[in-house]
Every structure is written in structure tokens, then in C-alpha cells.
Amino acid sequence: MLFLDLPFDVLSLVLNIVERGDALQLAQASRRAYDLAMPHILSSVVIGENRLAGMRFGPTPPPLMNGARQLSAFTTFLLSDIRRWPPHIQSLTMHPNAFGCPPQPGRLFSLRDYSGGHLFAEALRNAHNLQTLDIGDVEVLLSQCPSFDSVLCEFARLKQVKFSGLGPFSAALLEKLRSRPRNIELHGVGTHIQAILHSLRPHGCTLEVLALEGCFSPPTALETSVFPHVHTLVLGGYAPPLSTMAKAFPNVCIGRFHNFRPSWSAVKAFEWVEWPSLDTIEISALLPLASPVRHVRFGAGLILNPHTPSETVSCLLAILQRTRPVVLSFTISGTPSGFFDGLVAEVRSVRYLEMTRINTLNDNTGLFLADALSGICGLPLLAVGLGRVRGIEPSVSDMDAGAAAMIADMLPTVRFISSFVNSKSANGDSDCKNRRWFRVTSKPSDTHRRVEEVPRQEVGGITSFLESLDREGG
């Protein structure tokens, strides 16, 4: 039996699981294959390149087709059967250079051509099944092609919206959206945070995930409980004070604060902030959180090293004293003075500690690990994860059972030990694929502790279990 002789319902299931590139090759096989494969190919459309537009340094391989030509060709295709093809589009990504032209000799920056934008907007009117929308430089697009405003407003099934480069036009668009997305991600908020939050009020009853990156706002008042259903909040830049955000988002469980300010001098001037709903946080700056938080992760702005100022160490310990995390994750390039001693003395709540190592060329890995492990041996840990950044030490192999047994001897309460590369994936969650887990099988009273490697199929389950530990877990 030939592939195309399979029943249509079977072919549809197969096409849903194959790669879009394979589906594209299938579409070129015959007319019937084309009709079957094109809906799957059109389900996710990306226009432009995912790299910074404009400045290009050094030799850059030219794309197969620049953004403006991609847009023109795709618009022509949609218009060839305007009722048939647009309804298959479920995800649309338009990178900032989707309207970019090839750089001209003597010009440092690429030009943009928005002349085809109006026709493309009209071609999208029938894309009534669109669920995911990602537009870079949305403010420029709306100012150059006003017809996009009315087209985007009419989409009724949007679940996820991502806009970059915001301004008054995009703020007005968000307020007029017919859809009620559950996930909204906004980059380059700038000074428009007040207008943006006001424009999001119509989505207050449905919005669950909100990201506001690149904020620059003076302290300002926000209404209380404007977004009662938001459970994941991402803030980056100079946003309103933490106490203000806690009142506007009273039920947030997961908070990621990337380079969120104020500085610690401002923190000391204000009272500690209660945010009882928080369960997991990632912080890249010192924040005055006083409520218990189950999982605390130090982000890129808080990498520990021997030169970390003593004031910063004291502030971190003060935050951990108040949040009392059960799971603690951080990145370290050397032992900061007083951090581990303070952790053992003042933060006895930690049951699972995850430490990602960034080494310089002069680091002695063995001595560093011995120093770090001896520093945390006084904690009542159930599990410890030791990781490194990919590419820093290409000659160092993953942990073996012998090394895991030595670690188990140093940490008498530990039952699980992991070795991993890259502690986080792109979405901020743990990357289970690069982990190896070892289970301690001997009793704590045994002279030498025995370990066994956990089967690969159990790695994800153990990682999820430990990351979800509560205060009674164990």
C-alpha cells in the first residue's frame, strides 16, 4: 500500500506528528499530497529572521529570501485561494525584519518596505483560526499599516499574544482585541507601562500569564486586584514598586523578576513586602520579599562569586530568612565569603539545593566542589543538584557512581544526587534531558553509602517531584 492510499483520517493523524519540513517535501510529491500536506505546513508561519535587524558586523550569510520578498510571496499564495488557505494558519510570527530589504552598498542599516503590508493584512482577514500571534516592532507596523489594527482586532480565537516594541498604537490595539488571550507577552514596554496595564483591563477575567519586559516607569499607583487570575508574572526593568505589583496581582504563584529594580538602597528604605500567593520566584536583583516562597531561584543578575560584596551576601541571606525556601537554585563561579555559613545557620528550610557552576580557566574544579559541599553539609538536604554551563569544560565528563558516592558521604541526609548541564531550558524550566540522577540506597548510618543510577525513564519524574517539594515533603 502506498502512503497516499491510506485513509484520510489516518493521513491526517500522521501529518500532525511529522516535521513541517517533511510535510513540505511530501507536498511536492503530487497534487494529492500537496492538498493533504499544505494545511499542516500553514499551521505555523514564520516571516523574517530571528536576529537583530539593521546593523550587521562581519560576513553574514545572506538569507534565501529577505523579509519583504517572503511577505510578498506568501501574500500571493494566500490570495490564490483566499477562502481556502488563511483558515489553516494557527500560529503567525512576524520578526522585526519581516519587512526588511537587502542592505544597500554604503549603508550600515537595512531599509524596510511596508508597501506590501496592507495587502497582507487583507489576506489575513480569513485567518479566523489564528491562536498564537507574535509581532516584532508592532508599533512601527501599526503606524505604517493602519489596516493591521482592524484585522488583528477581529481575531476571536487568540490564546497567546507576543508583541515587541510597544507604544500608544499597540496599547490601543490590546484594549480593542476581540479575543481574550490567556497568555500575553510584551517586550519593550518602556515608559508605557501605565497605558499598557490600563489597556489590559478588559482581559482581567481571562489573563493567566503576563510578561512585561523592558519597563521604565517611576513609582506609580495601580488599582488593587485588577488581574485576579494571573498566576505567572514576568517583570523586567524599572517597574512600579513591588508592593504596588503585589496589590495589582494578588494571586500570582510564579514570579520571574528579570533585572527588576529598585536597588537595595531603596529596599532598605521601605518595609518588607508581603505577597502570600507566591510559590516560585526567580530574582535577578535584591527584592524585599517577606512572605514564605517554596522555590527561590537567583537569576543572571545574582551570580555568586568570591568578589560578591558582603552587603549583597547579607541582603540575600535576609531575603532567604524571610522567604524560607524549600527548593533553592543559584549559579556560582566561586565561593562567596559567608554565604554558605549563613545559609546553614539561618536558612534551615532548604531540602533541595540546585547549584550551577560557571568556571573560569583558572578554577580548580575539585577544590571548588569540595569547598562548596563542605559548606552545605550542615543543611538537612533531601537532594542536591550539581550542574555546569555547557561548553565551559568540554573535557569534564558527567558524574559517575563513584563521584556520587563521595558526595553522598559528605552530605549524610541526601537521598538523591543529580548531575546536569544547563540547569534551565529556554522557557525557564529545568531541562530534564541533560540530567543524571543517582539514588542513595544505603542507610545514613552505614560507613560507606551506596548509590545507583536512576533509569532514564524516571529522570523527569524525580526532577518534577523534587522541584515541587512542599514544607512537609520528604
N, C-alpha and C positions, 0 to 999 in steps of 0.2 A: 504494500500500500504506500502510495506517495504521501508526503506531508500534507499537500493541499487537498488530498482526498479525505482527510479526517473530517468528522462532523464539525459544523461551525462553532458549536458551544465548546468543543474540545480545543479547537484552534484559538478561540478567544482566551481560554484559560492559559494556554501555552504562551501566547503573545504577552500576557500580563506579567509573566515572570522572566522573559528573556530581556537581555540588554537592548537599549534603544538602538545601538549601533548594529546589532544583529538583526533587529527588525527592519532597519533601513536597508541592509543587504537583501533581506527577504523581499522587500518591496520592489527591488529591481529585477526580481526573477521573472515575473509575469504580471499581466494585468490583474488577474485574480489575487495574486499575492500582494500587489500594490493596494488593492481595495481593503484587504484584511489588515495589512500592517500599518497603514497610514494613521488610523485613529490612535494606535499605541505610540507612534512617533510624535504625533501632535500633542499628546497628553502633557508633555513638558517641553516648553520652548524657551531657549536662551538666546538673546540677541546682544551682540557686542562681546568684549573681552573682559575678564575679571582681573583687571590690572589698572593702575592709575592712568588716567587719560592725560594727554598733554606732554609733559616732559619725558624724554626717553634718553637715557645715557648709555653709550656704548652700542655695539651692534645688537639689534633686536630682530629676531626672525620675523619677517612680515606674516601677518595672518593670511589664511587662504582667501578671506573676503573681509573687507573692512565693514564697520558697523553700518554705514549708510547703504552699502550695496546689499548687505544681509537684509536690512529692513525693506529695501525696495523689492528684492526677490521674494521675500516672504509675503509681503503685501500683495504682489502679483499672484502668488499661489492662492492666497485666501480668496481673492476676488474672482479667481477662475471658477469657483463654486461657492458663493458667499453663504449659501444656506447649509451646505454640507460640511465644510471644513472647520470654521470657527467654533462650533459647539463642542468639538473634541478637545479644545485647549482647556486643561485643568490647572496648569501652572505656567506663569509667564514671568520671566526675568529679563529686565532691560538694564544692562550695565551702563555706567555713566557715559561710555563712548559708543553707545548704540547708534548715535547719530554722527559718529566721528568720520572724518575724511582722512585719506592718507596724508602724512606730513609733507609739506612742500619744501623744496630746497631753500635753505636760508632761514627757515622758520624753526624756532625752538618748540613751539606749541602746535598741536594739531588743531585744525579748524573743525567746526561742526556745521552740519547741514540739516536743518529741521524742515525743509520744504516737503519731505515725504511724510511728516508726522500726521497731518490732517487726514490724508488718505488711509494711513494705517489705523488711526483712531476709528474711522468709519468702518473699516474691515473688522474691527474688534467688537462692534455692536452686537453681533450674533454670538459672541463667546459667553453665552449665559451659564455655562457650567464652570466658569473660572473660579477656583477655590484658593489659589495661592498667587499673590502679586508682589513682585519685588522690583522697584524702580529706583535707580540711582539718579541723582540730580533732579529730583521730581519738581523742585521749584522752577528750575530753568525750563523744563519740559512744559509745565503748565503755562508759563508766561509766553513761550514761543508758539505753543499749540493749544490754544484755549479749548478746542473741541475735545481734548482728552478729559477735561473736567466733567463734562456731561456724560461721556461714555463710562468713565470709571465710577461715577456716582450711581449708575443704573445696575451695576453688577449686584445680584441678590444673594449669591452663594459664597461670597468670600469668607474664608475661615482664618486666613493668615495674610497679614499685610506688612511689608517692609519698605520703608521709604528712607532715602538718604538725601541730605542737603535740603533742609526744610526752610519754610518761610511762610508769609501770610497766605499765599495761594494754596499751599498744601494743608495749612491749618483749616482753611475754609472747606477744602475738599473732605477732610476727615469728618468734619461736622455734618456734611451733607450725604455721606455714604449711606446707600440704601441697605447694604449688608451690615450685619452686626458681628464683626470678626471676634474670635476668641483670643487671637494672638496678634499683637501689634508691636512692631519693632521700628523705632525711629532713630536714625543716626544724623548727627549734625544739627541737634536741636538748637544750639546757640542760645541767644537771648529770648527765644520764642517759647520758652517752657510754659509760661503762664497762658499764652494763647493756645498752645498745643493741649494742655490739660483741660482747658475750657472746651476746646473742640471735641475732646474725647468723652465729654459728659453723656452724650446720647448713647454711648457704648457701655456705660457704667454697669448695666444689669447683666451684660454678657461677657465682658472682657475678663480674661483669666490670666493672660501672660502679657506683661508690658515691659518694653525695654526703651529707655531714654538715654541715649549716648551723646556725648559731646555737649552737655548742658553748660550754660554760663549764665547764672542767674543770681542776683542779690537776694538776701533773705526776704521772703515774701509769704504772705498768709494764704493758705489753701483751705477750702471747705473740708469739714470733717466727714469721713465715711463716703467720699464721692465715688470710690471704686471698691465696693464691699466684696466683690467676687474675685478680685485679682489675687492669685495665690503665688505667682512668681513675678518678682520685680527686679529689673536690672537698671542701675543708675550709674552714669559716668559723667565726670566733670564737676563743675561747681553748681550743684543743685541746691534747692532750699534746704534749711536745716533738717537734721534727722528727726527731730521732734515733730516738725511740720509734716514730713512724709509719713511718719508713723500714724498720725491722725487721719491723713487722707487715704491711707491704705491699711486699714486696721486688721485685715485678715491675711496678710502676706505670710506664707510659710517659707518660701525660698527667696532670699535676697542676695543679689550679686552687686556689689558696690565697687566699680572699677574706677580707681583714682578719684573716688568720691571725697570731697572736702566738706567741712572745714579742717584746718590744720589742728594739731594737738593743742596749740596755744588757745585756739578758740574753744576747743573741747573743755579745757580746764576752767574756762570762764563760765560754762553753762553746767546745769545739772545733768546727771546721767539720765539717759532716755530709756523708758520702758516701752518695749514692743513685744508683748507677750505671745503673739501668734507666730513669731519667727521660730522655725525649726532648723533651717540650714542657712548659713551665710558664707559669702566669700568677700573678704575685705582687702583692699589694696592701700588703705590709709587707716589711721587710727580713728576709730569711731566710738562715741560714748554710749555703747550699748550696755544696759544693766540687767536685762531680762535673761533668764536661762535659755541657751540655744544648744540644741542637741549636737549639731555638727558645725564646727568652725573651720574655715579654710583661709589661710593667708594667701593673697593673690600676688601678682607680679610686683606690686609696689612695696611688698614687705618680705623680701628675700633675706633670710638671716645669714649673717657672716661675722667674722671676728671683729669687723670695724663698725658693727651696728652700735649706735650711740647708747650709752647706758640709760638715758632718758627714754629712748624708744623701747628698750627692753622692759623697763619698769612700767611703761604705759601698756605694752602688750600683756604683761602679767596681770595688770589691773583689770584689763578687759576680760581676760580668761577667768580671773577670780569671780567676776560678776556673771559671765555667761555660763560658766561651769560646763563646758562641752564634754560629751561622751566620746565623740569622734573628733580628732584634731589632725588637720593636714597642713603641711607647710613645706616650703622649698628652702634649702640651706646650702651654702657654699663653704661653711666653716663654723666652728662652734662659737657663738656669741657669749661673751662673759656674763655669767649669772643667769642665763636663760633656763638651762636645764635644772639648776639648783632651785630656782624659783618655781619651776613647773612642778617638781617633786614636792616641794614644801607647801605650795599654795593651791595647786590645781589637781586634786586627787580624784577628780571625777572622770578623767580620761581612761577609756577602756580600749580604744583602738587608735593607735598613733600611726600616721602615714607621713613619711619623710622622703622627699625627693631631693636628690643630691646633684648640685651643679659644681663640677670640679674645674679648677684652673690647672695649667700644665704643671705647676709645682706642688700640687696637692699630693699628700701621701694617703691613698685611699684607706689602707688598712688601719693606720693610726687614727684617721678621722672617724671611721666607723667604731673603732674600739672606744674612743673618747665619747662619741655620741651615745652608744649603747650603755656605757657605764653611767652616763648622766641620767638616763631614764630608767635604770634598773629598779629604782625605788617606787615607780608607779605601778598600780595594780592592773597591768595591761592584760587584756584577753588576746589581743592580736597586735602585730606590728608589721607595717609595710615599708620596705626599703627600696627606693627606686632611683633612677638616674635619668638624665636627659639624653635622648637619642643623639648619637654622633659625637658626644664628648669623649667617650672612651671606647672606641671601636674594638680594642683588643681585650676588653674585660668581658668574660663570659658571664652568663646568668648564674645565679646562686645554685649550688648543688646541695645534696642532702647533708654533706659534711659541714658546710658553712652554716646551714640552717640549724644543725645540731649544736654548733658552737654558740650561735645566737640564743638558742633555747636554754643553754646552760647559763648564759649571762642574765636572762630575763626569766626568773623562776615561775612566774604566773602565766606566761604566754602559752596559748594553745594553738595559735595559727601564726605562720610567718609567710610573708609574700615577698617576691622579687618582681619588679616591673620596670618597664621602660615607658617614659611619657605617662605621667600619672593621670593626665586628663585628655579626653578626646576633644574634638572641635566644639562640641556643644557644652563642654564644661563638666561632663560626667566622667566617671572612671572608665578607662579603656581596658576592659576585661581580657581582650585578645592577647595583650602583651604581658599578662600576669602568670606567675607560677606560685601556687600555694603549697605550703608544707604543713602537715598536721602533726602536732606533738602527740605521740601515742603512749609515752611513759608517764608515770606519776611524778608530781613535783618533788616527792621525797627521794626519788631514785638518784643515785650518784651521777650517772650519765643519762641524759634524756635522749630518747629515740624519736626520730621523725620519719614520716613517709610523705611522698609527694601526692597531692590530691589529683585525681584523674581530671583530664582536660574538660570533660563534660560537667564537672562540678564546680569549676572555677567561677563562673558567673553567679551561681547560687550563693557561694560562700562570700564573694565580694558584696553582693546585694545585702546579705544577712548582716555583715559587719557594718556596712555603711548605714544601715537602718537601726542599729542598736539603740535602745532607749535606756533610761536610767535604771531599769530593772533587768535589762538584758544580761545574758551571760550564760 
